[in-house]
Structure formats: C-alpha cells, structure tokens
Amino acid sequence: MTGPVEGGPDRSDLLTRLDIGAGEVKARVREFYSALNSYLAKTALDDYVQFFNWGYQPLPGRPDDWAGTLPAAMIDRDAVRLVLELIGPLAVDGRDILDVGCGRGGTLSTLASRFAPRKLVGVDLNPQSIAHCRGSQSDPRVQFFQGDAEDLAFGDASFDIVTNIESSNAYPAIDRFYREVNRVLRVGGAFAYTDLLRPDQFDHARRFLTANGFALDSDRDITANVLAARRQSADTQLRAFNAADGAQADATHDALMAYFLAPEGSAFFDSVQEGRFEYRILRFRKTSDCSEL
Ligand SMILES: C[S@@+](CC[C@H](N)C(=O)[O-])C[C@H]1O[C@@H](n2cnc3c(N)ncnc32)[C@H](O)[C@@H]1O
C-alpha cells in the first residue's frame, strides 16, 4: 500500500496504515467489524465475545486506578479490567452513561453488573454489533443505537459520563467527536477516554478539549499494561479470528487484523513498544458549554 493520504497532523493512524482517504474510513471500519461479527456468529464464540479491545493487565510497580481483583479464569478478564481502570474513581451509581464505539456491549454490561447506573446507552457505527448488543442484553436500563461518534443523535446535556474505549483512532474528523462529547455531557460530567494514539494526537486531544469546555483530571500512560495483555492473549485471538477467513484473506484484511490484535513481534506491536504510539487513559470533566463549538 503506497501513496499519500489526505489529511493533516490529526489524521488517524488507521488512515496511514491502510493508506485510505478519510471518506473511506467509515465504510472500511463498518466492513471490518461486519466480517468479524459474521465470523463470530458462525462459531461458539458468539455468546462469549463482548469486547473488541486490547485489554489491561496490572504490573508490579505500576499504579492502578482500580483496587479490586478479577478471577484468574474469567473470559475477557483484561478487557473488563480496562473498563474498570477507565472508570477509576468516577461515581457511576445513579448516572446516565453513553458509551461511544460500544462494539459488542462489554463496557456497558460491565457497568450494569458492577454498579447501579440509571441509564446506559451504547452507540456504534456497525449495525451488526448493535444487533448483537440488543440480542444479548435484556437489562431495561440499557439501550443500543447504530450511529456515528462524529454526529451523535442525542440531545444536549443528556449524559453524566461519556466513555470511549479504543475507538477514536478510527474517527477521521476527531474534533467533531470531541465537540459532540461536550454537547451531550452535562456540566460537571466526565469524559472517560482511552485509546492507542500517537503522542501528537494525545497532545491535540488535551489542547482541544481543555480549550473547549473541559478540565483534564487525570492522564495516565497504560502502554506497558496493554502490551502485557497483548503478549498474553494476541496469538490465541489471532488464531481464533483467522480460522474462518484464511482462504479469502487479502492485504487490507491482514492489515486490519494486525492493527486489531497486534501480536508480539508484529510491526504494530513493535511500533507501540518503541513509543510511536501510546495507550493512555484520560479523564476530562466538562466545565462549560462551548457555544462556538
Ligand atoms: C476496537 S473496537 C472497540 C469496541 C469497544 N469499545 C470495546 O472496547 O470492546 C472499535 C469500535 O469503534 C467503532 N467505531 C469506529 N468508528 C466509529 C464511529 N465513527 N462511530 C461510532 N463507532 C465507531 C467500531 O465499529 C468498533 O466497534
């Protein structure tokens, strides 16, 4: 894959890696997650896979934001841990929560089972993920909608917390998403944000959000914790996800799978380890509406 890609310094890494224009990203992302969902639907994994993220493992000598422990044999243990680290000290009980880029609903089912939120809403670009979420979740507090992070179909000041896990790296117009988060949050509400981005993309997020109605309460580099989770699980996941696709694999598919799972020794794993990307948890608090947004 060669050739220049449109976009300035805020261009997402997905664009660079796939060498596609911003206009194509959403279609590719939708296709990719549709393929994953179709594969899962044909396997016994379908009832169990609730997450599409890289996960988090606690490491000796590195501070965590969640003090509990999870059972060693728990499926999705690292992904659940990532959710709990993201939430950290935030008060969830009685709150209205929006998870943007909710995937197969694991974040909201974790919050529903471990806390007492009032309302949980998940949005994802991929209609199959949303269908899966609806079919697997009967909690009346939880709702799922197909939609775009850059154009949220909710009224102003509708939520107390917006969560966003490993999704924003695929948004071609990230500032539109940040503006939407400001709009749908109530003043005092929290934006709990975690992703794998280039350091300059995190700089941009801090700058843009603190200039536009947010205070930054917490900013933690969890790259080592996430790579520890990749080291332990990526190979197994790659084998499982590739099992049904081998014959039709193409360059785009392979790039997406490597991007998605990053096994140790892959170019993407190495580039994260070398510091070209960071996995961070940022918690912002909305301090004001931004009329100019
Ligand atoms: C790596 S998965 C993470 C899913 C989920 N947050 C989790 O932790 O399991 C990224 C998700 O972001 C979603 N996504 C990508 N672009 C999006 C957009 N513009 N609007 C909404 N969701 C989007 C994808 O469909 C996918 O479900």
The ligand as an SDF file (V2000), in Angstrom:
LIG
                    3D

 27 29  0  0  0  0  0  0  0  0999 V2000
  -11.6260   -1.7050   18.7540 C   0  0  0  0  0  0  0  0  0  0  0  0
  -13.3680   -1.6320   18.7430 S   0  0  0  0  0  0  0  0  0  0  0  0
  -13.7000   -1.2790   20.4690 C   0  0  0  0  0  0  0  0  0  0  0  0
  -15.1270   -1.6050   20.8460 C   0  0  0  0  0  0  0  0  0  0  0  0
  -15.4570   -1.4200   22.3140 C   0  0  0  0  0  0  0  0  0  0  0  0
  -15.2380   -0.0670   22.7360 N   0  0  0  0  0  0  0  0  0  0  0  0
  -14.6680   -2.3830   23.1650 C   0  0  0  0  0  0  0  0  0  0  0  0
  -13.8780   -1.9190   23.9940 O   0  0  0  0  0  0  0  0  0  0  0  0
  -14.8680   -3.5740   23.0140 O   0  0  0  0  0  0  0  0  0  0  0  0
  -13.7120   -0.0700   17.9470 C   0  0  0  0  0  0  0  0  0  0  0  0
  -15.1830    0.1960   17.7740 C   0  0  0  0  0  0  0  0  0  0  0  0
  -15.3620    1.5390   17.3460 O   0  0  0  0  0  0  0  0  0  0  0  0
  -16.4320    1.5350   16.4220 C   0  0  0  0  0  0  0  0  0  0  0  0
  -16.3440    2.7380   15.5970 N   0  0  0  0  0  0  0  0  0  0  0  0
  -15.3830    3.0820   14.7060 C   0  0  0  0  0  0  0  0  0  0  0  0
  -15.6650    4.2560   14.1270 N   0  0  0  0  0  0  0  0  0  0  0  0
  -16.8290    4.6950   14.6800 C   0  0  0  0  0  0  0  0  0  0  0  0
  -17.6240    5.8580   14.5180 C   0  0  0  0  0  0  0  0  0  0  0  0
  -17.2970    6.8260   13.6410 N   0  0  0  0  0  0  0  0  0  0  0  0
  -18.7380    5.9780   15.2680 N   0  0  0  0  0  0  0  0  0  0  0  0
  -19.0980    5.0110   16.1410 C   0  0  0  0  0  0  0  0  0  0  0  0
  -18.3870    3.8820   16.3420 N   0  0  0  0  0  0  0  0  0  0  0  0
  -17.2640    3.7230   15.6250 C   0  0  0  0  0  0  0  0  0  0  0  0
  -16.2280    0.2700   15.6350 C   0  0  0  0  0  0  0  0  0  0  0  0
  -17.3960   -0.1120   14.9170 O   0  0  0  0  0  0  0  0  0  0  0  0
  -15.8460   -0.6970   16.7430 C   0  0  0  0  0  0  0  0  0  0  0  0
  -16.9610   -1.3150   17.3130 O   0  0  0  0  0  0  0  0  0  0  0  0
  1  2  1  0
  2  3  1  0
  2 10  1  0
  3  4  1  0
  4  5  1  0
  5  6  1  0
  5  7  1  0
  7  8  2  0
  7  9  1  0
 10 11  1  0
 11 12  1  0
 11 26  1  0
 12 13  1  0
 13 14  1  0
 13 24  1  0
 14 15  1  0
 14 23  1  0
 15 16  2  0
 16 17  1  0
 17 18  1  0
 17 23  2  0
 18 19  1  0
 18 20  2  0
 20 21  1  0
 21 22  2  0
 22 23  1  0
 24 25  1  0
 24 26  1  0
 26 27  1  0
M  CHG  2   2   1   9  -1
M  END
$$$$
